[in-house]
């Protein structure tokens, strides 16, 4: 056979897929990374669990602790450092890619399309997720659960299939015990697939057996924590929690936005039109029906997930690769497109890379921006207190003396506190090693370490750290506060409630803490309780103020010590 044909045997396809999944997952370990907003929460939960603290007994959280299992394990192995979180996410990204590949393999997707789909999955979803976050981990657990579920549905039919069903229930529950919305949708999708399988196979015990496994696993994870106030902390729509499930918001988001989701649905209808003409035959085609139900379910889940888990805004883009795999499989068959030629495959791969070039361009941009001439100047006001007549405005001027207006500076930048990441630096504190931050933040942490009360610390220092610098617990060191009213994070109405706020207020009034670190983020709705700041200003001495490690820099960290 000519060398221009058959780019992939089964073995070469497998090797290529693993190279894509593992190679791109490892990439973040070899580049310097900036401190990420909100990563303090990932560190805090992993650190507490790795130190032996028990969720709901020693700290409360409105989620399950599924998200922190892997980071806590990695903390035990590699130490409680921010870079350890990156290593944990590398592991999770590898699991996600392998699970996605396994699902497509179970559905008998052709090797060429499978390789392209794996490439798209990595580029569109996992490549830029180099920090662990529960809105991503919930999907990873779901993918693992679906991979085992499809092994049960279309894999070997011996006794091992029941192990696959049990593992599917386990990881689907871990998805729910990571984030209720995504995990609940994962459960519904699994039940829909099982329900079809039961109808197709004419047996009734698939769904009951799966639910029995799921119930036993849930009991094992939940019952030991019931008497620690699990029902109060775990958010299932009851007070003091607020439900994020709004039918109006979902409909509005889908109709007003969600262009890709709607595009894929239209494309799916078009490629399925021939099958609709022979629906009975299509219904009996088990793999085709499962693939259709899976893809539609993933699209529906992503449409809801973008509303219930709205930050960051790209939480739900796991759907691209599923839709691509389905539509491409149908089009290749219906249009008789030959992708077995190496040139055809290379062209298709280049188109996928072009489609998602933004994910790797941000890394390449650091090099190309130095080689290619471009205008990156920004018109700024020297101070927020500048003359309102703009007499103090600092324009960008060309070599000829003319005012320059370009895409980089046509808007006036009012944030005079902003520090570009190009000017961020590394800290010498071990927990922050390899992660660069604003110089003001690094200097602020150094001053905290130099406080007399910290330098004389004998292991019994009482610290309340309401900031994003939670790794300071390992550096000062101090034991994070524990107890029934000690939340894992301090977002009022999300991670803590008025009951906890009143406890902290009383402790501040009684000068219980030796040091309080408070982050004032005025543009975030009680991200750290505003009311507590007034108490701190009244009862503690403010020792320092510096920028928080975020962009835009509309947040400061205040250091309070006893009078």
RODRENVO-465882 format. One record per residue (C-alpha): residue number from 1; x, y, z. Coordinates in steps of 0.1 Angstrom, whole numbers, plus 5000, padded with zeros to 4 digits. Each point is the difference from the previous one (the first is absolute). Layout:
BEGIN
seq  px  py  pz
NUM  X  Y  Z
...
//
This chain:
BEGIN
seq  px  py  pz
1  5000  5000  5000
2  5014  5035  4991
3  5014  5020  5029
4  4975  5027  4995
5  4973  4977  5013
6  4990  4986  5035
7  5015  5026  5024
8  4988  4980  5029
9  5000  4964  5009
10  4983  4992  5034
11  5034  5000  5017
12  5012  5032  4984
13  4967  5017  5007
14  5003  4990  5037
15  5036  5013  5002
16  4990  5033  4983
17  4971  5005  5023
18  5021  4994  5031
19  5027  5023  4987
20  4974  5028  4996
21  4984  4994  5033
22  5031  4996  5021
23  5023  5024  4981
24  4976  5030  5002
25  4990  4991  5036
26  5037  5002  5010
27  5006  5033  4983
28  4991  5023  5029
29  5027  4984  5021
30  5027  5016  4978
31  4988  5036  4999
32  4998  5026  5027
33  4964  5006  5011
34  4983  5031  5015
35  4980  4998  5032
36  4965  4992  4991
37  4970  5017  5015
38  4981  4978  5025
39  5026  4972  5000
40  5004  5007  5037
41  4968  4979  5005
42  5016  4970  4983
43  5031  5003  5022
44  4981  5005  5032
45  4978  4969  4997
46  5028  4978  4989
47  5022  5012  5028
48  4975  4995  5027
49  4991  4965  4989
50  5037  4991  4995
51  5006  5012  5036
52  4973  4976  5014
53  4972  5025  5003
54  4965  4985  4993
55  4975  5017  4978
56  4968  5013  5017
57  5016  4992  5034
58  5030  5023  4998
59  4987  5023  4972
60  4968  5005  4981
61  4995  5002  4963
62  4968  5001  4978
63  5013  4972  4978
64  5013  4965  5004
65  5037  4995  5005
66  5004  4980  4967
67  5019  5029  4984
68  5028  5000  5027
69  5007  4962  5000
70  5026  5001  4973
71  5017  5033  5010
72  5002  4988  5036
73  5016  4967  4989
74  5026  5020  4979
75  5007  5022  5030
76  5008  4969  5020
77  5024  4989  4973
78  5016  5032  4987
79  4994  5025  5029
80  4975  5029  5005
81  5012  5023  4972
82  4981  5018  4974
83  5019  4982  4973
84  4987  4968  5014
85  4966  5010  4990
86  5012  5003  4964
87  5014  4964  5002
88  4966  4988  5013
89  4983  5017  4971
90  5024  4983  4976
91  4988  4967  5013
92  4964  5010  4997
93  5004  5012  4965
94  5016  4967  4990
95  4971  4981  5016
96  4975  5023  4981
97  5017  4994  4966
98  5002  4962  5005
99  4964  4999  5011
100  4988  5019  4970
101  5020  4977  4977
102  4986  4970  5018
103  4964  5012  4994
104  5007  5005  4962
105  5016  4966  4998
106  4970  4984  5016
107  4978  5017  4974
108  5023  4986  4973
109  5009  5034  4986
110  5025  4996  4972
111  5037  5004  5011
112  5006  5031  4977
113  4970  5019  5013
114  5008  4988  5036
115  5035  5015  4998
116  4987  5033  4987
117  4973  5000  5027
118  5026  4993  5027
119  5021  5029  4986
120  4970  5023  5001
121  4990  4989  5035
122  5035  5008  5014
123  5003  5033  4982
124  4964  5012  5007
125  4997  4988  5036
126  5030  4987  5020
127  5031  5017  4985
128  4993  5034  5017
129  4986  4984  5032
130  5033  4998  5018
131  4986  5009  5034
132  4975  4977  5018
133  4965  5014  5004
134  4968  4983  5010
135  4981  5011  4970
136  5024  4981  4979
137  5006  4970  5023
138  4963  4993  5001
139  5001  4994  4962
140  5032  4978  5003
141  4983  4977  5024
142  4969  4999  4978
143  5022  4990  4970
144  5016  4972  5020
145  4965  4988  5011
146  4988  5001  4964
147  5030  4981  4988
148  4992  4972  5024
149  4963  5002  4992
150  5007  4995  4963
151  5022  4970  5008
152  4969  4986  5018
153  4977  5009  4971
154  5020  4987  4970
155  5030  4983  5015
156  5007  4964  5010
157  4968  4984  5013
158  5015  4978  5028
159  4999  5006  5037
160  5026  5028  4997
161  4973  5022  4985
162  4984  5004  5035
163  5033  5013  5013
164  4999  5026  4971
165  4965  5010  5011
166  5011  5003  5036
167  5029  5022  4990
168  4977  5021  4978
169  4978  5006  5030
170  5030  5008  5022
171  5015  5027  4977
172  4966  5014  4992
173  4994  5004  5037
174  5035  5016  5004
175  4989  5024  4973
176  4969  5009  5020
177  5021  5001  5032
178  5022  5026  4982
179  4973  5023  4987
180  4963  4994  5004
181  4989  5015  4966
182  5025  4982  4977
183  4998  4968  5020
184  4962  5000  5000
185  5000  5005  4963
186  5025  4972  4996
187  4977  4977  5019
188  4970  5009  4978
189  5021  4994  4969
190  5011  4966  5013
191  4965  4990  5008
192  4988  5010  4965
193  5026  4978  4984
194  4991  4971  5023
195  4963  5005  4994
196  5006  4997  4962
197  5021  4970  5005
198  4973  4983  5021
199  4974  5006  4973
200  5024  4988  4973
201  5011  4969  5018
202  4965  4994  5015
203  5012  4997  5036
204  4989  5021  5029
205  5027  4997  5026
206  5027  5024  4985
207  4986  5032  5016
208  4991  4984  5034
209  5034  4983  5003
210  5019  5032  4991
211  4979  5020  5025
212  5007  4974  5026
213  5037  5003  4995
214  4997  5038  5000
215  4980  5000  5032
216  5025  4977  5019
217  5029  5022  4989
218  4982  5031  5010
219  4993  4985  5034
220  5036  4991  5005
221  5011  5036  4992
222  4973  5019  5018
223  4988  4981  5031
224  5033  5004  5020
225  4995  5038  4998
226  4963  5004  5007
227  5005  5008  5037
228  5026  5026  4991
229  4974  5023  4985
230  5002  4986  4965
231  4964  5010  4993
232  5006  5036  5009
233  5031  5004  4979
234  4992  4979  4969
235  4981  5022  4976
236  4969  4982  4986
237  4979  5031  4996
238  4990  5004  5037
239  5006  5030  5023
240  5024  5017  5006
241  5011  4991  4964
242  4985  5015  4968
243  4992  4979  4970
244  5017  5010  4968
245  4976  4979  4978
246  4978  5025  4982
247  4979  4989  4970
248  4999  5036  4988
249  5038  5004  5001
250  5005  4968  4981
251  4975  5008  4973
252  5014  5036  4997
253  5036  4988  4998
254  4993  4974  4974
255  4979  5023  4978
256  5021  5031  5004
257  5035  4984  5000
258  5012  4963  4997
259  5007  5004  4962
260  5022  4969  4999
261  4975  4978  5018
262  4972  5010  4977
263  5023  4996  4969
264  5008  4964  5010
265  4964  4992  5006
266  4991  5012  4965
267  5029  4980  4985
268  4989  4969  5019
269  4964  5003  4987
270  5013  5004  4964
271  5024  4970  5002
272  4972  4979  5017
273  4973  5007  4974
274  5008  4969  4979
275  4997  4979  5032
276  4967  5016  5010
277  4984  4986  4968
278  5007  4965  5013
279  4996  5007  5037
280  4992  4964  5010
281  5033  4988  4985
282  5018  5029  5016
283  4985  4993  5034
284  5012  4964  4998
285  5036  5011  4992
286  5012  5000  5035
287  5034  5018  4995
288  4984  5027  4978
289  4972  5007  5025
290  5024  5001  5029
291  5023  5024  4982
292  4971  5022  4991
293  4986  5000  5036
294  5035  5006  5014
295  5007  5030  4977
296  4965  5016  5005
297  5004  4994  5038
298  5034  5017  5001
299  4986  5030  4981
300  4970  5003  5023
301  5023  4997  5031
302  5023  5027  4987
303  4971  5023  4994
304  4988  4997  5036
305  5035  4998  5015
306  5010  5034  4985
307  4972  5016  5021
308  5003  4981  5033
309  5039  5002  4999
310  5005  5033  4985
311  5037  5007  5009
312  5023  4997  4983
313  4979  5006  4968
314  5016  4970  4981
315  4990  4973  5024
316  4977  4982  4976
317  5022  4997  4968
318  5005  4963  5005
319  4972  4995  4975
320  5020  5009  4968
321  5019  4968  4996
322  4969  4978  5005
323  4980  5020  4974
324  5029  5000  4976
325  5005  4962  5004
326  4964  4993  4993
327  4995  5024  4971
328  5033  4991  4984
329  4992  4963  5002
330  4967  5005  4983
331  5013  5023  4973
332  5030  4978  4991
333  4975  4971  4995
334  4973  5019  4982
335  5023  5020  4977
336  5025  4971  4996
337  5029  5022  5011
338  5034  4982  5000
339  5021  5010  5030
340  5022  4969  4998
341  5026  5018  4978
342  5027  5016  5020
343  4996  5033  4981
344  4963  5001  5007
345  5006  4993  5037
346  5027  5026  5002
347  4977  5026  4984
348  4972  4991  5025
349  5024  5002  5029
350  5013  5034  4989
351  4964  5013  4998
352  4994  4989  5035
353  5031  5017  5012
354  4990  5032  4981
355  4965  4998  5016
356  5014  4999  5035
357  5032  5019  4994
358  4991  5024  5029
359  5009  4973  5026
360  5036  4997  4990
361  5005  5035  4985
362  5001  5015  5035
363  5032  4980  5006
364  5015  5008  4966
365  4990  5037  5004
366  5027  5005  5026
367  5026  4992  4973
368  4984  5015  4969
369  4991  5033  5017
370  5038  5006  5004
371  5007  4991  4964
372  4972  5018  4981
373  4995  5038  5003
374  4967  5010  5016
375  4985  5027  5021
376  4993  4989  5035
377  4999  5035  5016
378  4970  5010  5021
379  4987  5035  5007
380  4998  5004  5037
381  4992  5026  5027
382  5028  5003  5025
383  4975  4998  5029
384  4964  4994  5007
385  5002  5035  5016
386  5012  5015  4969
387  4986  5033  4986
388  4966  4993  4987
389  5007  5023  4970
390  5025  4974  4989
391  5028  5026  5001
392  5021  4973  5017
393  4992  4974  4973
394  5031  4982  4987
395  4994  4993  4962
396  5020  4977  4978
397  5021  5020  4976
398  5016  4988  4967
399  5035  5009  4988
400  4985  5029  4981
401  4984  5014  5031
402  4964  4991  4990
403  4976  4984  5024
404  4996  4963  4993
405  4967  4982  5002
406  5000  4963  4994
407  4982  4968  5011
408  5023  4999  5030
409  4992  5035  5013
410  4968  5013  4985
411  4984  4997  5035
412  5014  5019  5030
413  5012  4977  5028
414  4987  5012  5033
415  5014  4972  5022
416  5032  5016  5011
417  5008  4972  5024
418  5002  4974  4973
419  5033  4981  4999
420  5005  4981  4966
421  5010  4964  5005
422  5032  5008  4981
423  5011  5018  5032
424  4990  4973  5024
425  5028  4983  5020
426  5006  4968  5020
427  4999  4997  5037
428  5027  4982  5020
429  4973  4984  5022
430  5001  4963  4993
431  4962  4995  4997
432  4999  5027  4973
433  5031  4987  4981
434  4998  5002  4963
435  4969  5022  5000
436  5004  5036  4991
437  4979  5028  5017
438  4999  5038  5001
439  5031  5015  5017
440  4978  5017  5025
441  4985  4967  5011
442  5034  4984  5003
443  5013  5029  5021
444  4968  4999  5021
445  5005  4964  5008
446  5036  5007  5010
447  4988  5027  5024
448  4975  4975  5015
449  5028  4975  5007
450  5020  5028  5016
451  4973  5011  5024
452  5012  4995  5036
453  4970  4980  5010
454  5007  4976  4970
455  5038  4998  5006
456  4994  4992  5036
457  4975  4973  4990
458  5002  4969  5022
459  4974  4980  4982
460  4970  5013  5018
461  4994  5031  4979
462  4963  5008  4994
463  4995  5012  4965
464  4969  5008  4980
465  5009  5000  4963
466  4972  5015  4979
467  5022  5004  4969
468  5011  4981  4969
469  5034  4994  5017
470  4989  4968  5018
471  5034  4983  4995
472  5014  5023  5027
473  4986  4974  5024
474  5029  4978  4990
475  5025  5028  5001
476  4993  5019  5032
477  4989  4973  5011
478  4967  4998  5017
479  4971  4975  5003
480  4969  5012  4980
481  4971  5005  5023
482  4978  4970  5005
483  4965  4994  5014
484  4964  4998  4991
485  4999  5037  4990
486  5033  5001  4981
487  4992  5001  4962
488  5026  4989  4974
489  4995  5034  4983
490  4984  5033  5010
491  4977  5010  4971
492  4969  5012  5019
493  4970  4982  4987
494  5020  4974  4981
495  5027  4985  5023
496  4988  5015  5033
497  4969  5015  5014
498  4988  5026  5026
499  5004  4974  5028
500  5037  4997  4993
501  5004  5037  4995
502  4986  5007  5035
503  5025  4975  5014
504  5030  5018  4983
505  4986  5034  5010
506  5000  4990  5036
507  5035  4986  4999
508  5013  5032  4984
509  4983  5021  5027
510  5016  4978  5026
511  5035  5003  4984
512  5001  4962  4996
513  5024  5001  4971
514  5037  5010  5001
515  5000  5008  4962
516  4972  5006  4976
517  5006  5001  4962
518  4970  5015  4982
519  4995  5004  4963
520  4979  5030  4990
521  4985  4993  4965
522  4973  5028  4997
523  4988  4989  4966
524  4993  4964  5011
525  4968  4996  5020
526  5012  4991  5035
527  5027  4977  4986
528  5014  5006  5034
529  4973  5014  5024
530  5000  5038  4999
531  4985  5002  5034
532  5030  4984  5017
533  5023  5027  4986
534  4982  5026  5020
535  5005  4980  5031
536  5037  4995  4992
537  5005  5038  4995
538  4983  5006  5034
539  5018  4973  5021
540  5034  4993  4983
541  5030  5020  4988
542  5006  5001  4963
543  5037  4991  4995
544  5002  4999  4962
545  4981  5002  4967
546  5011  4985  4967
547  4985  4988  4966
548  4983  4966  4998
549  5013  4976  4974
550  4973  5005  4974
551  4992  5019  4968
552  4984  5024  4997
553  5015  5011  5033
554  4968  5013  5016
555  5009  4983  5033
556  5024  5006  5028
557  5012  4980  5030
558  5000  5016  5034
559  5021  4987  5029
560  4985  5005  5035
561  5017  4993  5033
562  4989  5004  5036
563  5004  5034  5015
//
